[in-house]
Amino acid sequence: MDLYSIVCVSDRTQAQQWYEVFFGRPADKIVGEEYLWQVGVNAWLVVDDRAVRAARVGGAMITLGVTDLDDILVRLAVHGVDHEPVEIYGNGVRHVEVLDPDGNSLSLAEAPEHPAR
């Protein structure tokens, strides 16, 4: 099974630049008017600004599991991308929310190296 998570944006050019900073690389594929970043073996984040999606701009809520949260936050800071404060859950997961220019929520979650038992 493949997963395609659509993030509806108002301006594809602005979003492309922002998501390149967020992921630290250009889109892995461009299909028609959609930009796709591969986020897992069979998982993709798709940025789309077509008019048919306009009512959904800013409504995405996606959480990505990462293993290098601190490195990502440094990269975002270097490019002026703000984020909410990092939270640490009772199970040791470190979690932070980052909003794209349209207000779409992209959360990053890093599991502890040695989970609590």
N, C-alpha and C positions, 0 to 999 in steps of 0.2 A: 504494500500500500504506500502511496505517496501522499505527502501533505503539502498543500499550497496555502499559506496564510496571506491573505490580501490585506495590504495596508493602503487605505484610500487617502490620497493627498490632494492638495489644491494646485500644486505647481510641481510638475515632474522634474524640471531642471533643478529647482531648489532642493527637492527631496533627494534627487540623485546625488548631489554634492554632500548633503547631510548624511545620507546612509553610507556613502563611501567612507566618511570619517568614522561613523559608528562601527562599521564592520572592518575598517582598516584596509579596504580594497575596493576596486570597482565591482560593479555588478558581474556576476558569473555568467549571466545570459541576458540578452535583450530579445524579447519575443514581441514583435509588433510594437505596441506602445507601453509594454510592461517591462520593468527592470526586475530581475530575479537574483537574489543572493541565496546560495545554498547554505543552509544552516545545520544540516544533518545528512546522513546517507541518502535518505529519500524525503527530505524536508526542505522547503523553500519559503523565503519571505519575498513577497511580490509587491512592488510599489506601482500603483496605478492611479492616474489622474483623469481618466476618461469621464466625460459628463455623466455617463450612466452610474458612476460611483459617487457623484457629488454629495448626495444626501448622507453618505457614510463617512465623509472626511472627518478625521479626528476621533473616530470611535473605536479604533483598534486597541486591544489589550493583549499583549503577547509577553510571555516569560521565556527567556532563553537560559538554559543551564550552561554555565561557563566554568572553566578551571583556572582562569587567569584574571579575576575581577580587578585586582589592583592595577595590572598593566593596562587593562581597558580603560579604567577611570583616568589614569595618567594621560593616555592618548586623547581621550575626550577633552580633558582639561586643556591640553596643549592647543586644541582647536576651538576652545571657547564654548564647548558643549557642557551645559550645566546638568546636574542631576540632583535628586532628592538625597537626604542623608542616608548612609548605609545603615540598614537595620540588621540585627543579629537575632534570629529566631531561637527559641528554646532548644531546638534540635541542632543548633550550631550553623545553620544555613545563613549565609550573608546575602542580603537582598537589597537591590537599589532600583529605583524607578527613574527612567530617562524619558523625557518627552520630546518628540520630534517637533518641527516648526508648526505643525497643524494640531498638536496636542495628543497625537497617538502615543500610547503608553508602551514602552519597550522596557520590561524589567529584566534585570540580570540577576541570576541566583547562582551562588557558588556553594556547593556542599562542603562540609568540613572534610579535611583529609582523613581524619579518623572519626567516623560518626559515633555519637554517644550511644551507649547500649541501654 
